[in-house]
Amino acid sequence: MIVLLLSCSTTKSIAPNSVLDTFLKQQVYTLNYKTIFVGKEPLPRSESITTYEAAFKEKDFDPSILKNIWIYPEIKFWPLGEKEISNIKTQISNDKPKFWTITDFNDSRIKIENEIKFNDIDFIKRNISSKNVILRLSTPIYSTDHKYALFEYSLSGVGPSGSLGLGGVVLMKKDNDRWVQTAVLKKEVYD
């Protein structure tokens, strides 16, 4: 019985999908899609921390200076400082990706596919529709105190013109045992 309690406690506090599940329930599952194809291999976590680090370095720039990272809404409290960013980068440098499985998600519309299929002409012909989307996710990075999580996502349509423009690095905070989205960070594109 003690083992069961410890197991539940551990799963609740550091389970990687609790933060993702909260985000997906609020941002993806509520949308009217027939099928949500998920790339089997997660996006690299290194991109999440690199984007966060770039935004962190720009936080004190004069507002008139063009920044490389777009943040919405503005981050007033930066939960990861230089030391923790450096520690995370070292920690994840040897990441071996855990492939996504259907049990990682709580929505019957999810279908796990190899990334290579998304560009396959037969796959596109069978699935091109405004009701089908492709979701790519990284696994979360947690702050040392497990009160903040950072992950990357992108959501696009099926096919060559399938860009929905949704995605970025998401910063979430655990508030009263619930995950709340704090900000989305995106690499800015300048013409």
Helices and strands as residue ranges (DSSP letters): H 2-14, H 16-27, E 35-39, H 45-58, E 69-72, H 82-92, G 102-104, E 110-113, G 115-119, H 121-127, E 132-137, E 141-142, E 148-157, E 163-175, E 178-187
